């Protein structure tokens, strides 16, 4: 995934992030990679662990990793954390009553949690 993350990062560097459509297309294009990086999300791996290379899984069980081997993935996850969820919330087409009761086990959760789905539904991208 590190090579894919590097490629996505290089593409991101060429973006004009002030051009929302350009940013949205990049986010959608790399959405599947972002799903693969979910284990690096700050809710799962604290920022301190990314700095130290040490994750405490249980009371007396630590895992150590070479963060240099994951640096592109870490950097890409940081970009998604900055932009993806804000755009997903902005363009979400799910009715509030449906969102309030939605769980990851619902049949349509994969669609409703996808930025691409909502942008297609709004006719913003194909």
C-alpha positions as CSV (number, residue, x, y, z in Angstrom):
1,X,0.0,0.0,0.0
2,X,3.0,2.3,0.5
3,X,3.5,2.6,-3.3
4,X,-0.2,3.3,-3.9
5,X,-0.1,5.9,-1.1
6,X,3.0,7.5,-2.6
7,X,1.3,7.8,-6.0
8,X,-1.8,9.3,-4.4
9,X,0.4,11.8,-2.4
10,X,2.2,12.8,-5.6
11,X,-1.1,13.4,-7.3
12,X,-2.4,15.4,-4.3
13,X,0.7,17.7,-4.6
14,X,-0.4,18.7,-8.1
15,X,-4.0,19.6,-7.0
16,X,-5.3,23.1,-6.5
17,X,-7.1,22.3,-3.2
18,X,-9.1,25.5,-3.5
19,X,-10.7,24.0,-6.6
20,X,-13.4,21.9,-4.8
21,X,-14.3,19.8,-7.8
22,X,-10.7,18.9,-8.4
23,X,-10.3,18.0,-4.7
24,X,-13.5,16.0,-4.8
25,X,-12.4,14.0,-7.8
26,X,-9.1,13.2,-6.1
27,X,-10.9,12.1,-2.9
28,X,-13.3,9.8,-4.9
29,X,-10.4,8.4,-7.0
30,X,-8.6,7.3,-3.9
31,X,-11.6,6.5,-1.7
32,X,-10.9,2.7,-1.8
33,X,-7.3,3.3,-0.7
34,X,-8.6,5.4,2.1
35,X,-10.8,2.5,3.3
36,X,-7.7,0.3,3.4
37,X,-5.9,2.9,5.5
38,X,-8.7,3.0,8.1
39,X,-6.6,1.2,10.7
40,X,-4.3,4.2,10.7
41,X,-7.2,6.5,11.6
42,X,-6.6,8.5,14.8
43,X,-9.5,6.9,16.6
44,X,-7.7,3.6,16.2
45,X,-4.0,4.5,16.2
46,X,-3.3,7.6,18.4
47,X,-1.0,10.3,17.0
48,X,1.4,9.5,19.8
49,X,1.8,5.9,18.5
50,X,2.6,7.2,15.0
51,X,5.3,9.4,16.5
52,X,6.8,6.8,18.8
53,X,6.2,3.7,16.7
54,X,4.6,2.0,19.7
55,X,1.0,1.0,20.1
56,X,-0.4,-0.3,23.4
57,X,-3.1,-2.9,22.4
58,X,-3.9,-4.2,25.9
59,X,-2.6,-3.5,29.4
60,X,0.7,-5.3,29.1
61,X,0.8,-5.9,25.3
62,X,2.7,-3.4,23.2
63,X,3.4,-3.5,19.5
64,X,6.4,-1.7,18.0
65,X,6.6,-0.8,14.3
66,X,8.9,1.1,12.0
67,X,6.8,4.1,11.2
68,X,9.2,4.9,8.3
69,X,7.9,1.9,6.5
70,X,4.4,3.4,6.7
71,X,5.2,7.1,6.2
72,X,3.3,7.5,2.9
73,X,0.3,5.7,4.3
74,X,0.4,7.9,7.5
75,X,0.7,11.1,5.4
76,X,-2.2,10.0,3.1
77,X,-4.4,9.2,6.1
78,X,-3.7,12.6,7.5
79,X,-4.9,14.2,4.2
80,X,-8.1,12.1,4.2
81,X,-8.7,13.1,7.9
82,X,-8.4,16.8,6.9
83,X,-10.7,16.7,3.8
84,X,-12.8,13.5,3.3
85,X,-15.2,13.6,6.2
86,X,-15.9,17.3,5.9
87,X,-16.8,16.7,2.2
88,X,-18.8,13.6,3.0
89,X,-20.8,15.6,5.6
90,X,-21.3,18.5,3.2
91,X,-22.6,16.4,0.3
92,X,-24.4,13.7,2.3
93,X,-27.8,12.9,0.8
94,X,-29.0,10.5,3.5
95,X,-32.2,11.8,5.3
96,X,-31.4,12.7,8.9
97,X,-33.8,10.1,10.3
98,X,-32.1,7.4,8.3
99,X,-28.6,8.6,9.3
100,X,-29.6,8.6,13.0
101,X,-30.5,4.9,12.9
102,X,-27.8,3.7,10.6
103,X,-25.2,1.1,11.5
104,X,-22.2,-0.5,9.7
105,X,-24.3,-3.7,9.3
106,X,-27.1,-2.0,7.3
107,X,-27.4,-3.2,3.6
108,X,-26.9,0.3,2.3
109,X,-24.1,1.4,4.7
110,X,-21.4,0.9,2.0
111,X,-23.2,3.4,-0.3
112,X,-24.2,5.9,2.3
113,X,-20.7,6.0,3.8
114,X,-19.1,6.7,0.4
115,X,-18.4,10.2,-0.8
116,X,-18.6,8.9,-4.4
117,X,-22.1,7.7,-3.9
118,X,-23.4,11.0,-2.6
119,X,-21.6,13.0,-5.3
120,X,-23.0,10.8,-8.1
121,X,-26.5,11.1,-6.5
122,X,-26.2,14.9,-6.6
123,X,-24.9,14.7,-10.2
124,X,-21.6,16.4,-9.3
125,X,-19.5,13.5,-10.7
126,X,-20.2,10.5,-12.9
